[in-house]
Amino acid sequence: NLRSNLTMWKLGTLPPALIAFKGHVHPIDPSWHMLGLGYQSNTNLENVKKAAVIHYNGQSKPWLPIGFEHLRPFWTKYVNYSNDFVRNCHILES
């Protein structure tokens, strides 16, 4: 990968992770895994509610000011704001 100018990392951590966990990764039904919550402002909220896993991939993470306000509650309801790590990250209760 170093000889290829680190192109494996251009799509993030997924390609190296798929190589590292080869044989231990299994596909799941796409309706269970909701992608795009960090870059799609027009996400269907009913689909988010039905998903088993929601993924805030993209720039607009729910803990950042640029996060989409209507998608933030799906993340904040699980945050333990009294956790030392969370407090040290300066994540404020909304």
PDB file of N, CA, C and O in Angstrom:
ATOM      1  N   ASN A   1       0.816  -1.200   0.000  1.00  0.00           N
ATOM      2  CA  ASN A   1       0.000   0.000   0.000  1.00  0.00           C
ATOM      3  C   ASN A   1       0.858   1.261   0.000  1.00  0.00           C
ATOM      4  O   ASN A   1       0.476   2.262  -0.607  1.00  0.00           O
ATOM      5  N   LEU A   2       2.004   1.232   0.667  1.00  0.00           N
ATOM      6  CA  LEU A   2       2.871   2.403   0.651  1.00  0.00           C
ATOM      7  C   LEU A   2       3.348   2.721  -0.760  1.00  0.00           C
ATOM      8  O   LEU A   2       3.510   3.890  -1.110  1.00  0.00           O
ATOM      9  N   ARG A   3       3.571   1.699  -1.569  1.00  0.00           N
ATOM     10  CA  ARG A   3       4.011   1.916  -2.952  1.00  0.00           C
ATOM     11  C   ARG A   3       2.889   2.452  -3.826  1.00  0.00           C
ATOM     12  O   ARG A   3       3.154   2.984  -4.904  1.00  0.00           O
ATOM     13  N   SER A   4       1.655   2.328  -3.392  1.00  0.00           N
ATOM     14  CA  SER A   4       0.524   2.823  -4.185  1.00  0.00           C
ATOM     15  C   SER A   4       0.018   4.173  -3.669  1.00  0.00           C
ATOM     16  O   SER A   4      -1.124   4.551  -3.930  1.00  0.00           O
ATOM     17  N   ASN A   5       0.859   4.887  -2.948  1.00  0.00           N
ATOM     18  CA  ASN A   5       0.518   6.224  -2.440  1.00  0.00           C
ATOM     19  C   ASN A   5      -0.685   6.181  -1.490  1.00  0.00           C
ATOM     20  O   ASN A   5      -1.502   7.101  -1.468  1.00  0.00           O
ATOM     21  N   LEU A   6      -0.782   5.111  -0.716  1.00  0.00           N
ATOM     22  CA  LEU A   6      -1.833   4.939   0.291  1.00  0.00           C
ATOM     23  C   LEU A   6      -3.247   5.010  -0.290  1.00  0.00           C
ATOM     24  O   LEU A   6      -4.171   5.463   0.385  1.00  0.00           O
ATOM     25  N   THR A   7      -3.417   4.566  -1.531  1.00  0.00           N
ATOM     26  CA  THR A   7      -4.736   4.636  -2.159  1.00  0.00           C
ATOM     27  C   THR A   7      -5.769   3.781  -1.444  1.00  0.00           C
ATOM     28  O   THR A   7      -6.966   4.052  -1.535  1.00  0.00           O
ATOM     29  N   MET A   8      -5.321   2.754  -0.735  1.00  0.00           N
ATOM     30  CA  MET A   8      -6.271   1.903  -0.014  1.00  0.00           C
ATOM     31  C   MET A   8      -7.058   2.710   1.017  1.00  0.00           C
ATOM     32  O   MET A   8      -8.202   2.371   1.324  1.00  0.00           O
ATOM     33  N   TRP A   9      -6.465   3.762   1.549  1.00  0.00           N
ATOM     34  CA  TRP A   9      -7.094   4.549   2.606  1.00  0.00           C
ATOM     35  C   TRP A   9      -7.986   5.666   2.073  1.00  0.00           C
ATOM     36  O   TRP A   9      -8.657   6.334   2.859  1.00  0.00           O
ATOM     37  N   LYS A  10      -8.011   5.886   0.762  1.00  0.00           N
ATOM     38  CA  LYS A  10      -8.797   7.002   0.221  1.00  0.00           C
ATOM     39  C   LYS A  10     -10.292   6.836   0.479  1.00  0.00           C
ATOM     40  O   LYS A  10     -11.014   7.832   0.523  1.00  0.00           O
ATOM     41  N   LEU A  11     -10.766   5.631   0.646  1.00  0.00           N
ATOM     42  CA  LEU A  11     -12.182   5.401   0.949  1.00  0.00           C
ATOM     43  C   LEU A  11     -12.416   5.232   2.449  1.00  0.00           C
ATOM     44  O   LEU A  11     -13.472   4.752   2.863  1.00  0.00           O
ATOM     45  N   GLY A  12     -11.444   5.620   3.258  1.00  0.00           N
ATOM     46  CA  GLY A  12     -11.580   5.506   4.705  1.00  0.00           C
ATOM     47  C   GLY A  12     -10.996   4.204   5.219  1.00  0.00           C
ATOM     48  O   GLY A  12     -10.101   3.627   4.602  1.00  0.00           O
ATOM     49  N   THR A  13     -11.502   3.751   6.337  1.00  0.00           N
ATOM     50  CA  THR A  13     -10.957   2.558   6.987  1.00  0.00           C
ATOM     51  C   THR A  13     -11.599   1.264   6.523  1.00  0.00           C
ATOM     52  O   THR A  13     -11.113   0.186   6.865  1.00  0.00           O
ATOM     53  N   LEU A  14     -12.679   1.340   5.754  1.00  0.00           N
ATOM     54  CA  LEU A  14     -13.371   0.120   5.352  1.00  0.00           C
ATOM     55  C   LEU A  14     -12.503  -0.834   4.533  1.00  0.00           C
ATOM     56  O   LEU A  14     -12.433  -2.012   4.883  1.00  0.00           O
ATOM     57  N   PRO A  15     -11.832  -0.390   3.454  1.00  0.00           N
ATOM     58  CA  PRO A  15     -11.030  -1.353   2.679  1.00  0.00           C
ATOM     59  C   PRO A  15      -9.967  -2.086   3.509  1.00  0.00           C
ATOM     60  O   PRO A  15      -9.877  -3.310   3.414  1.00  0.00           O
ATOM     61  N   PRO A  16      -9.155  -1.381   4.323  1.00  0.00           N
ATOM     62  CA  PRO A  16      -8.186  -2.124   5.137  1.00  0.00           C
ATOM     63  C   PRO A  16      -8.855  -3.052   6.157  1.00  0.00           C
ATOM     64  O   PRO A  16      -8.336  -4.128   6.453  1.00  0.00           O
ATOM     65  N   ALA A  17     -10.012  -2.632   6.695  1.00  0.00           N
ATOM     66  CA  ALA A  17     -10.711  -3.479   7.659  1.00  0.00           C
ATOM     67  C   ALA A  17     -11.229  -4.749   6.995  1.00  0.00           C
ATOM     68  O   ALA A  17     -11.171  -5.827   7.587  1.00  0.00           O
ATOM     69  N   LEU A  18     -11.734  -4.630   5.772  1.00  0.00           N
ATOM     70  CA  LEU A  18     -12.211  -5.816   5.064  1.00  0.00           C
ATOM     71  C   LEU A  18     -11.072  -6.794   4.799  1.00  0.00           C
ATOM     72  O   LEU A  18     -11.272  -8.008   4.844  1.00  0.00           O
ATOM     73  N   ILE A  19      -9.894  -6.278   4.526  1.00  0.00           N
ATOM     74  CA  ILE A  19      -8.727  -7.150   4.335  1.00  0.00           C
ATOM     75  C   ILE A  19      -8.335  -7.794   5.660  1.00  0.00           C
ATOM     76  O   ILE A  19      -8.083  -8.997   5.719  1.00  0.00           O
ATOM     77  N   ALA A  20      -8.284  -6.998   6.715  1.00  0.00           N
ATOM     78  CA  ALA A  20      -7.870  -7.504   8.029  1.00  0.00           C
ATOM     79  C   ALA A  20      -8.831  -8.558   8.562  1.00  0.00           C
ATOM     80  O   ALA A  20      -8.406  -9.505   9.224  1.00  0.00           O
ATOM     81  N   PHE A  21     -10.118  -8.405   8.283  1.00  0.00           N
ATOM     82  CA  PHE A  21     -11.119  -9.325   8.823  1.00  0.00           C
ATOM     83  C   PHE A  21     -11.673 -10.276   7.765  1.00  0.00           C
ATOM     84  O   PHE A  21     -12.774 -10.807   7.914  1.00  0.00           O
ATOM     85  N   LYS A  22     -10.908 -10.489   6.699  1.00  0.00           N
ATOM     86  CA  LYS A  22     -11.336 -11.380   5.623  1.00  0.00           C
ATOM     87  C   LYS A  22     -11.746 -12.737   6.200  1.00  0.00           C
ATOM     88  O   LYS A  22     -11.032 -13.325   7.012  1.00  0.00           O
ATOM     89  N   GLY A  23     -12.898 -13.212   5.765  1.00  0.00           N
ATOM     90  CA  GLY A  23     -13.411 -14.484   6.256  1.00  0.00           C
ATOM     91  C   GLY A  23     -14.247 -14.363   7.518  1.00  0.00           C
ATOM     92  O   GLY A  23     -14.896 -15.323   7.932  1.00  0.00           O
ATOM     93  N   HIS A  24     -14.234 -13.190   8.127  1.00  0.00           N
ATOM     94  CA  HIS A  24     -15.000 -12.976   9.354  1.00  0.00           C
ATOM     95  C   HIS A  24     -16.081 -11.905   9.171  1.00  0.00           C
ATOM     96  O   HIS A  24     -16.734 -11.512  10.137  1.00  0.00           O
ATOM     97  N   VAL A  25     -16.268 -11.438   7.945  1.00  0.00           N
ATOM     98  CA  VAL A  25     -17.254 -10.407   7.640  1.00  0.00           C
ATOM     99  C   VAL A  25     -18.378 -11.043   6.841  1.00  0.00           C
ATOM    100  O   VAL A  25     -18.136 -11.760   5.870  1.00  0.00           O
ATOM    101  N   HIS A  26     -19.592 -10.779   7.251  1.00  0.00           N
ATOM    102  CA  HIS A  26     -20.755 -11.350   6.574  1.00  0.00           C
ATOM    103  C   HIS A  26     -21.730 -10.240   6.230  1.00  0.00           C
ATOM    104  O   HIS A  26     -21.946  -9.340   7.042  1.00  0.00           O
ATOM    105  N   PRO A  27     -22.322 -10.282   5.050  1.00  0.00           N
ATOM    106  CA  PRO A  27     -23.281  -9.235   4.673  1.00  0.00           C
ATOM    107  C   PRO A  27     -24.565  -9.348   5.496  1.00  0.00           C
ATOM    108  O   PRO A  27     -24.974 -10.439   5.893  1.00  0.00           O
ATOM    109  N   ILE A  28     -25.177  -8.216   5.736  1.00  0.00           N
ATOM    110  CA  ILE A  28     -26.487  -8.189   6.391  1.00  0.00           C
ATOM    111  C   ILE A  28     -27.467  -7.515   5.434  1.00  0.00           C
ATOM    112  O   ILE A  28     -27.060  -6.833   4.494  1.00  0.00           O
ATOM    113  N   ASP A  29     -28.729  -7.707   5.676  1.00  0.00           N
ATOM    114  CA  ASP A  29     -29.751  -7.088   4.853  1.00  0.00           C
ATOM    115  C   ASP A  29     -29.562  -5.572   4.901  1.00  0.00           C
ATOM    116  O   ASP A  29     -29.479  -5.002   5.989  1.00  0.00           O
ATOM    117  N   PRO A  30     -29.492  -4.910   3.750  1.00  0.00           N
ATOM    118  CA  PRO A  30     -29.253  -3.462   3.722  1.00  0.00           C
ATOM    119  C   PRO A  30     -30.256  -2.642   4.525  1.00  0.00           C
ATOM    120  O   PRO A  30     -29.918  -1.556   4.998  1.00  0.00           O
ATOM    121  N   SER A  31     -31.470  -3.132   4.687  1.00  0.00           N
ATOM    122  CA  SER A  31     -32.457  -2.364   5.456  1.00  0.00           C
ATOM    123  C   SER A  31     -32.100  -2.310   6.938  1.00  0.00           C
ATOM    124  O   SER A  31     -32.616  -1.463   7.666  1.00  0.00           O
ATOM    125  N   TRP A  32     -31.229  -3.198   7.389  1.00  0.00           N
ATOM    126  CA  TRP A  32     -30.802  -3.190   8.790  1.00  0.00           C
ATOM    127  C   TRP A  32     -29.738  -2.144   9.059  1.00  0.00           C
ATOM    128  O   TRP A  32     -29.607  -1.672  10.188  1.00  0.00           O
ATOM    129  N   HIS A  33     -28.978  -1.777   8.043  1.00  0.00           N
ATOM    130  CA  HIS A  33     -27.844  -0.876   8.214  1.00  0.00           C
ATOM    131  C   HIS A  33     -28.111   0.411   7.445  1.00  0.00           C
ATOM    132  O   HIS A  33     -28.024   0.438   6.218  1.00  0.00           O
ATOM    133  N   MET A  34     -28.434   1.463   8.162  1.00  0.00           N
ATOM    134  CA  MET A  34     -28.773   2.743   7.557  1.00  0.00           C
ATOM    135  C   MET A  34     -27.516   3.596   7.434  1.00  0.00           C
ATOM    136  O   MET A  34     -26.934   4.007   8.438  1.00  0.00           O
ATOM    137  N   LEU A  35     -27.103   3.858   6.198  1.00  0.00           N
ATOM    138  CA  LEU A  35     -25.912   4.666   5.924  1.00  0.00           C
ATOM    139  C   LEU A  35     -26.290   6.097   5.572  1.00  0.00           C
ATOM    140  O   LEU A  35     -27.451   6.397   5.292  1.00  0.00           O
ATOM    141  N   GLY A  36     -25.305   6.966   5.590  1.00  0.00           N
ATOM    142  CA  GLY A  36     -25.475   8.314   5.063  1.00  0.00           C
ATOM    143  C   GLY A  36     -25.981   9.359   6.027  1.00  0.00           C
ATOM    144  O   GLY A  36     -26.296  10.473   5.608  1.00  0.00           O
ATOM    145  N   LEU A  37     -26.070   9.038   7.305  1.00  0.00           N
ATOM    146  CA  LEU A  37     -26.638  10.007   8.243  1.00  0.00           C
ATOM    147  C   LEU A  37     -25.714  11.189   8.507  1.00  0.00           C
ATOM    148  O   LEU A  37     -26.114  12.152   9.160  1.00  0.00           O
ATOM    149  N   GLY A  38     -24.496  11.127   8.013  1.00  0.00           N
ATOM    150  CA  GLY A  38     -23.566  12.242   8.180  1.00  0.00           C
ATOM    151  C   GLY A  38     -23.411  13.088   6.935  1.00  0.00           C
ATOM    152  O   GLY A  38     -22.623  14.034   6.928  1.00  0.00           O
ATOM    153  N   TYR A  39     -24.151  12.765   5.873  1.00  0.00           N
ATOM    154  CA  TYR A  39     -24.076  13.611   4.685  1.00  0.00           C
ATOM    155  C   TYR A  39     -25.395  13.767   3.941  1.00  0.00           C
ATOM    156  O   TYR A  39     -25.458  14.533   2.980  1.00  0.00           O
ATOM    157  N   GLN A  40     -26.436  13.077   4.347  1.00  0.00           N
ATOM    158  CA  GLN A  40     -27.732  13.188   3.671  1.00  0.00           C
ATOM    159  C   GLN A  40     -28.727  13.899   4.571  1.00  0.00           C
ATOM    160  O   GLN A  40     -29.207  13.327   5.551  1.00  0.00           O
ATOM    161  N   SER A  41     -29.029  15.117   4.247  1.00  0.00           N
ATOM    162  CA  SER A  41     -29.962  15.867   5.099  1.00  0.00           C
ATOM    163  C   SER A  41     -31.411  15.438   4.886  1.00  0.00           C
ATOM    164  O   SER A  41     -32.263  15.715   5.730  1.00  0.00           O
ATOM    165  N   ASN A  42     -31.702  14.771   3.779  1.00  0.00           N
ATOM    166  CA  ASN A  42     -33.082  14.391   3.476  1.00  0.00           C
ATOM    167  C   ASN A  42     -33.363  12.922   3.808  1.00  0.00           C
ATOM    168  O   ASN A  42     -34.136  12.269   3.107  1.00  0.00           O
ATOM    169  N   THR A  43     -32.754  12.407   4.852  1.00  0.00           N
ATOM    170  CA  THR A  43     -32.921  11.018   5.260  1.00  0.00           C
ATOM    171  C   THR A  43     -34.352  10.751   5.728  1.00  0.00           C
ATOM    172  O   THR A  43     -34.941  11.561   6.444  1.00  0.00           O
ATOM    173  N   ASN A  44     -34.898   9.619   5.322  1.00  0.00           N
ATOM    174  CA  ASN A  44     -36.234   9.212   5.723  1.00  0.00           C
ATOM    175  C   ASN A  44     -36.199   8.752   7.186  1.00  0.00           C
ATOM    176  O   ASN A  44     -35.576   7.738   7.501  1.00  0.00           O
ATOM    177  N   LEU A  45     -36.852   9.480   8.063  1.00  0.00           N
ATOM    178  CA  LEU A  45     -36.811   9.176   9.500  1.00  0.00           C
ATOM    179  C   LEU A  45     -37.446   7.832   9.832  1.00  0.00           C
ATOM    180  O   LEU A  45     -37.022   7.173  10.781  1.00  0.00           O
ATOM    181  N   GLU A  46     -38.442   7.418   9.079  1.00  0.00           N
ATOM    182  CA  GLU A  46     -39.059   6.112   9.334  1.00  0.00           C
ATOM    183  C   GLU A  46     -38.071   4.980   9.064  1.00  0.00           C
ATOM    184  O   GLU A  46     -38.058   3.982   9.784  1.00  0.00           O
ATOM    185  N   ASN A  47     -37.245   5.130   8.031  1.00  0.00           N
ATOM    186  CA  ASN A  47     -36.223   4.126   7.750  1.00  0.00           C
ATOM    187  C   ASN A  47     -35.164   4.093   8.845  1.00  0.00           C
ATOM    188  O   ASN A  47     -34.663   3.023   9.193  1.00  0.00           O
ATOM    189  N   VAL A  48     -34.824   5.247   9.385  1.00  0.00           N
ATOM    190  CA  VAL A  48     -33.851   5.309  10.482  1.00  0.00           C
ATOM    191  C   VAL A  48     -34.410   4.582  11.699  1.00  0.00           C
ATOM    192  O   VAL A  48     -33.692   3.826  12.354  1.00  0.00           O
ATOM    193  N   LYS A  49     -35.674   4.802  12.004  1.00  0.00           N
ATOM    194  CA  LYS A  49     -36.306   4.157  13.160  1.00  0.00           C
ATOM    195  C   LYS A  49     -36.334   2.640  13.025  1.00  0.00           C
ATOM    196  O   LYS A  49     -36.244   1.933  14.029  1.00  0.00           O
ATOM    197  N   LYS A  50     -36.457   2.126  11.802  1.00  0.00           N
ATOM    198  CA  LYS A  50     -36.532   0.681  11.568  1.00  0.00           C
ATOM    199  C   LYS A  50     -35.164   0.008  11.544  1.00  0.00           C
ATOM    200  O   LYS A  50     -35.073  -1.202  11.752  1.00  0.00           O
ATOM    201  N   ALA A  51     -34.110   0.761  11.297  1.00  0.00           N
ATOM    202  CA  ALA A  51     -32.780   0.173  11.125  1.00  0.00           C
ATOM    203  C   ALA A  51     -32.227  -0.370  12.435  1.00  0.00           C
ATOM    204  O   ALA A  51     -32.447   0.210  13.498  1.00  0.00           O
ATOM    205  N   ALA A  52     -31.512  -1.482  12.355  1.00  0.00           N
ATOM    206  CA  ALA A  52     -30.848  -2.053  13.531  1.00  0.00           C
ATOM    207  C   ALA A  52     -29.554  -1.306  13.826  1.00  0.00           C
ATOM    208  O   ALA A  52     -29.152  -1.177  14.982  1.00  0.00           O
ATOM    209  N   VAL A  53     -28.908  -0.818  12.774  1.00  0.00           N
ATOM    210  CA  VAL A  53     -27.646  -0.084  12.905  1.00  0.00           C
ATOM    211  C   VAL A  53     -27.771   1.191  12.093  1.00  0.00           C
ATOM    212  O   VAL A  53     -28.154   1.153  10.923  1.00  0.00           O
ATOM    213  N   ILE A  54     -27.447   2.324  12.709  1.00  0.00           N
ATOM    214  CA  ILE A  54     -27.418   3.577  11.960  1.00  0.00           C
ATOM    215  C   ILE A  54     -25.978   4.064  11.939  1.00  0.00           C
ATOM    216  O   ILE A  54     -25.260   3.958  12.934  1.00  0.00           O
ATOM    217  N   HIS A  55     -25.561   4.603  10.789  1.00  0.00           N
ATOM    218  CA  HIS A  55     -24.171   4.957  10.581  1.00  0.00           C
ATOM    219  C   HIS A  55     -24.078   6.414  10.138  1.00  0.00           C
ATOM    220  O   HIS A  55     -24.529   6.783   9.054  1.00  0.00           O
ATOM    221  N   TYR A  56     -23.487   7.225  10.998  1.00  0.00           N
ATOM    222  CA  TYR A  56     -23.297   8.634  10.685  1.00  0.00           C
ATOM    223  C   TYR A  56     -22.012   8.799   9.878  1.00  0.00           C
ATOM    224  O   TYR A  56     -21.126   9.559  10.267  1.00  0.00           O
ATOM    225  N   ASN A  57     -21.911   8.090   8.755  1.00  0.00           N
ATOM    226  CA  ASN A  57     -20.738   8.279   7.911  1.00  0.00           C
ATOM    227  C   ASN A  57     -20.886   9.604   7.177  1.00  0.00           C
ATOM    228  O   ASN A  57     -21.993  10.000   6.813  1.00  0.00           O
ATOM    229  N   GLY A  58     -19.785  10.275   6.966  1.00  0.00           N
ATOM    230  CA  GLY A  58     -19.800  11.599   6.367  1.00  0.00           C
ATOM    231  C   GLY A  58     -19.345  12.639   7.375  1.00  0.00           C
ATOM    232  O   GLY A  58     -18.993  12.306   8.506  1.00  0.00           O
ATOM    233  N   GLN A  59     -19.354  13.878   6.968  1.00  0.00           N
ATOM    234  CA  GLN A  59     -18.811  14.976   7.766  1.00  0.00           C
ATOM    235  C   GLN A  59     -19.710  15.420   8.924  1.00  0.00           C
ATOM    236  O   GLN A  59     -19.207  15.845   9.964  1.00  0.00           O
ATOM    237  N   SER A  60     -20.996  15.330   8.761  1.00  0.00           N
ATOM    238  CA  SER A  60     -21.934  15.928   9.719  1.00  0.00           C
ATOM    239  C   SER A  60     -22.265  14.984  10.866  1.00  0.00           C
ATOM    240  O   SER A  60     -23.386  14.486  10.972  1.00  0.00           O
ATOM    241  N   LYS A  61     -21.282  14.745  11.717  1.00  0.00           N
ATOM    242  CA  LYS A  61     -21.472  13.870  12.875  1.00  0.00           C
ATOM    243  C   LYS A  61     -22.466  14.523  13.845  1.00  0.00           C
ATOM    244  O   LYS A  61     -22.498  15.749  13.956  1.00  0.00           O
ATOM    245  N   PRO A  62     -23.260  13.736  14.534  1.00  0.00           N
ATOM    246  CA  PRO A  62     -24.304  14.311  15.394  1.00  0.00           C
ATOM    247  C   PRO A  62     -23.768  15.076  16.600  1.00  0.00           C
ATOM    248  O   PRO A  62     -24.495  15.879  17.185  1.00  0.00           O
ATOM    249  N   TRP A  63     -22.531  14.849  16.978  1.00  0.00           N
ATOM    250  CA  TRP A  63     -21.945  15.547  18.120  1.00  0.00           C
ATOM    251  C   TRP A  63     -21.266  16.841  17.702  1.00  0.00           C
ATOM    252  O   TRP A  63     -20.742  17.562  18.550  1.00  0.00           O
ATOM    253  N   LEU A  64     -21.264  17.147  16.410  1.00  0.00           N
ATOM    254  CA  LEU A  64     -20.679  18.388  15.911  1.00  0.00           C
ATOM    255  C   LEU A  64     -21.774  19.408  15.608  1.00  0.00           C
ATOM    256  O   LEU A  64     -22.906  19.033  15.304  1.00  0.00           O
ATOM    257  N   PRO A  65     -21.441  20.683  15.689  1.00  0.00           N
ATOM    258  CA  PRO A  65     -22.441  21.708  15.359  1.00  0.00           C
ATOM    259  C   PRO A  65     -22.986  21.573  13.936  1.00  0.00           C
ATOM    260  O   PRO A  65     -24.108  22.005  13.672  1.00  0.00           O
ATOM    261  N   ILE A  66     -22.223  20.987  13.018  1.00  0.00           N
ATOM    262  CA  ILE A  66     -22.681  20.840  11.637  1.00  0.00           C
ATOM    263  C   ILE A  66     -23.570  19.609  11.444  1.00  0.00           C
ATOM    264  O   ILE A  66     -24.048  19.362  10.336  1.00  0.00           O
ATOM    265  N   GLY A  67     -23.797  18.832  12.512  1.00  0.00           N
ATOM    266  CA  GLY A  67     -24.667  17.660  12.422  1.00  0.00           C
ATOM    267  C   GLY A  67     -26.097  18.064  12.129  1.00  0.00           C
ATOM    268  O   GLY A  67     -26.544  19.142  12.522  1.00  0.00           O
ATOM    269  N   PHE A  68     -26.805  17.197  11.440  1.00  0.00           N
ATOM    270  CA  PHE A  68     -28.199  17.493  11.098  1.00  0.00           C
ATOM    271  C   PHE A  68     -29.062  17.379  12.354  1.00  0.00           C
ATOM    272  O   PHE A  68     -29.117  16.335  13.005  1.00  0.00           O
ATOM    273  N   GLU A  69     -29.723  18.473  12.668  1.00  0.00           N
ATOM    274  CA  GLU A  69     -30.501  18.574  13.913  1.00  0.00           C
ATOM    275  C   GLU A  69     -31.564  17.489  14.027  1.00  0.00           C
ATOM    276  O   GLU A  69     -31.761  16.948  15.115  1.00  0.00           O
ATOM    277  N   HIS A  70     -32.251  17.156  12.944  1.00  0.00           N
ATOM    278  CA  HIS A  70     -33.329  16.170  13.001  1.00  0.00           C
ATOM    279  C   HIS A  70     -32.808  14.735  13.179  1.00  0.00           C
ATOM    280  O   HIS A  70     -33.579  13.842  13.532  1.00  0.00           O
ATOM    281  N   LEU A  71     -31.515  14.508  12.940  1.00  0.00           N
ATOM    282  CA  LEU A  71     -30.937  13.174  13.122  1.00  0.00           C
ATOM    283  C   LEU A  71     -30.186  13.029  14.452  1.00  0.00           C
ATOM    284  O   LEU A  71     -29.863  11.916  14.865  1.00  0.00           O
ATOM    285  N   ARG A  72     -29.917  14.130  15.104  1.00  0.00           N
ATOM    286  CA  ARG A  72     -29.149  14.124  16.350  1.00  0.00           C
ATOM    287  C   ARG A  72     -29.801  13.291  17.462  1.00  0.00           C
ATOM    288  O   ARG A  72     -29.080  12.601  18.183  1.00  0.00           O
ATOM    289  N   PRO A  73     -31.133  13.322  17.636  1.00  0.00           N
ATOM    290  CA  PRO A  73     -31.741  12.550  18.734  1.00  0.00           C
ATOM    291  C   PRO A  73     -31.484  11.047  18.663  1.00  0.00           C
ATOM    292  O   PRO A  73     -31.490  10.377  19.696  1.00  0.00           O
ATOM    293  N   PHE A  74     -31.262  10.508  17.478  1.00  0.00           N
ATOM    294  CA  PHE A  74     -30.977   9.077  17.365  1.00  0.00           C
ATOM    295  C   PHE A  74     -29.631   8.728  17.994  1.00  0.00           C
ATOM    296  O   PHE A  74     -29.390   7.572  18.340  1.00  0.00           O
ATOM    297  N   TRP A  75     -28.768   9.703  18.141  1.00  0.00           N
ATOM    298  CA  TRP A  75     -27.468   9.494  18.776  1.00  0.00           C
ATOM    299  C   TRP A  75     -27.497   9.915  20.241  1.00  0.00           C
ATOM    300  O   TRP A  75     -27.012   9.185  21.106  1.00  0.00           O
ATOM    301  N   THR A  76     -28.063  11.090  20.524  1.00  0.00           N
ATOM    302  CA  THR A  76     -27.995  11.641  21.875  1.00  0.00           C
ATOM    303  C   THR A  76     -28.737  10.810  22.917  1.00  0.00           C
ATOM    304  O   THR A  76     -28.395  10.849  24.099  1.00  0.00           O
ATOM    305  N   LYS A  77     -29.751  10.058  22.488  1.00  0.00           N
ATOM    306  CA  LYS A  77     -30.488   9.285  23.492  1.00  0.00           C
ATOM    307  C   LYS A  77     -29.641   8.166  24.109  1.00  0.00           C
ATOM    308  O   LYS A  77     -30.017   7.606  25.139  1.00  0.00           O
ATOM    309  N   TYR A  78     -28.504   7.837  23.490  1.00  0.00           N
ATOM    310  CA  TYR A  78     -27.641   6.777  24.011  1.00  0.00           C
ATOM    311  C   TYR A  78     -26.363   7.287  24.668  1.00  0.00           C
ATOM    312  O   TYR A  78     -25.574   6.488  25.172  1.00  0.00           O
ATOM    313  N   VAL A  79     -26.144   8.584  24.672  1.00  0.00           N
ATOM    314  CA  VAL A  79     -24.891   9.133  25.200  1.00  0.00           C
ATOM    315  C   VAL A  79     -24.954   9.222  26.718  1.00  0.00           C
ATOM    316  O   VAL A  79     -25.921   9.729  27.287  1.00  0.00           O
ATOM    317  N   ASN A  80     -23.920   8.726  27.351  1.00  0.00           N
ATOM    318  CA  ASN A  80     -23.781   8.850  28.798  1.00  0.00           C
ATOM    319  C   ASN A  80     -22.909  10.084  29.051  1.00  0.00           C
ATOM    320  O   ASN A  80     -21.682   9.994  29.038  1.00  0.00           O
ATOM    321  N   TYR A  81     -23.536  11.214  29.277  1.00  0.00           N
ATOM    322  CA  TYR A  81     -22.813  12.471  29.417  1.00  0.00           C
ATOM    323  C   TYR A  81     -21.969  12.529  30.685  1.00  0.00           C
ATOM    324  O   TYR A  81     -21.119  13.409  30.818  1.00  0.00           O
ATOM    325  N   SER A  82     -22.188  11.616  31.606  1.00  0.00           N
ATOM    326  CA  SER A  82     -21.365  11.604  32.817  1.00  0.00           C
ATOM    327  C   SER A  82     -20.094  10.768  32.640  1.00  0.00           C
ATOM    328  O   SER A  82     -19.241  10.753  33.528  1.00  0.00           O
ATOM    329  N   ASN A  83     -19.958  10.083  31.523  1.00  0.00           N
ATOM    330  CA  ASN A  83     -18.776   9.283  31.242  1.00  0.00           C
ATOM    331  C   ASN A  83     -17.546  10.192  31.107  1.00  0.00           C
ATOM    332  O   ASN A  83     -17.599  11.223  30.437  1.00  0.00           O
ATOM    333  N   ASP A  84     -16.437   9.797  31.753  1.00  0.00           N
ATOM    334  CA  ASP A  84     -15.227  10.616  31.720  1.00  0.00           C
ATOM    335  C   ASP A  84     -14.728  10.869  30.298  1.00  0.00           C
ATOM    336  O   ASP A  84     -14.328  11.986  29.969  1.00  0.00           O
ATOM    337  N   PHE A  85     -14.750   9.841  29.460  1.00  0.00           N
ATOM    338  CA  PHE A  85     -14.275  10.012  28.086  1.00  0.00           C
ATOM    339  C   PHE A  85     -15.132  11.027  27.344  1.00  0.00           C
ATOM    340  O   PHE A  85     -14.609  11.905  26.658  1.00  0.00           O
ATOM    341  N   VAL A  86     -16.436  10.907  27.481  1.00  0.00           N
ATOM    342  CA  VAL A  86     -17.350  11.839  26.810  1.00  0.00           C
ATOM    343  C   VAL A  86     -17.122  13.254  27.327  1.00  0.00           C
ATOM    344  O   VAL A  86     -17.088  14.205  26.547  1.00  0.00           O
ATOM    345  N   ARG A  87     -16.966  13.391  28.628  1.00  0.00           N
ATOM    346  CA  ARG A  87     -16.725  14.722  29.202  1.00  0.00           C
ATOM    347  C   ARG A  87     -15.416  15.301  28.715  1.00  0.00           C
ATOM    348  O   ARG A  87     -15.338  16.497  28.434  1.00  0.00           O
ATOM    349  N   ASN A  88     -14.378  14.474  28.609  1.00  0.00           N
ATOM    350  CA  ASN A  88     -13.077  14.951  28.132  1.00  0.00           C
ATOM    351  C   ASN A  88     -13.091  15.326  26.650  1.00  0.00           C
ATOM    352  O   ASN A  88     -12.226  16.071  26.188  1.00  0.00           O
ATOM    353  N   CYS A  89     -14.056  14.820  25.919  1.00  0.00           N
ATOM    354  CA  CYS A  89     -14.199  15.184  24.496  1.00  0.00           C
ATOM    355  C   CYS A  89     -15.010  16.462  24.326  1.00  0.00           C
ATOM    356  O   CYS A  89     -15.219  16.921  23.203  1.00  0.00           O
ATOM    357  N   HIS A  90     -15.467  17.036  25.430  1.00  0.00           N
ATOM    358  CA  HIS A  90     -16.231  18.289  25.423  1.00  0.00           C
ATOM    359  C   HIS A  90     -17.532  18.155  24.626  1.00  0.00           C
ATOM    360  O   HIS A  90     -17.961  19.086  23.946  1.00  0.00           O
ATOM    361  N   ILE A  91     -18.138  16.987  24.728  1.00  0.00           N
ATOM    362  CA  ILE A  91     -19.443  16.771  24.095  1.00  0.00           C
ATOM    363  C   ILE A  91     -20.490  17.268  25.085  1.00  0.00           C
ATOM    364  O   ILE A  91     -20.629  16.719  26.178  1.00  0.00           O
ATOM    365  N   LEU A  92     -21.201  18.275  24.710  1.00  0.00           N
ATOM    366  CA  LEU A  92     -22.160  18.886  25.606  1.00  0.00           C
ATOM    367  C   LEU A  92     -23.552  18.312  25.422  1.00  0.00           C
ATOM    368  O   LEU A  92     -23.967  17.988  24.309  1.00  0.00           O
ATOM    369  N   GLU A  93     -24.259  18.191  26.525  1.00  0.00           N
ATOM    370  CA  GLU A  93     -25.631  17.702  26.463  1.00  0.00           C
ATOM    371  C   GLU A  93     -26.491  18.720  25.723  1.00  0.00           C
ATOM    372  O   GLU A  93     -26.444  19.921  25.986  1.00  0.00           O
ATOM    373  N   SER A  94     -27.284  18.190  24.779  1.00  0.00           N
ATOM    374  CA  SER A  94     -28.103  19.125  23.988  1.00  0.00           C
ATOM    375  C   SER A  94     -29.496  19.250  24.532  1.00  0.00           C
ATOM    376  O   SER A  94     -30.308  19.994  23.984  1.00  0.00           O
TER     377      SER A  94
END
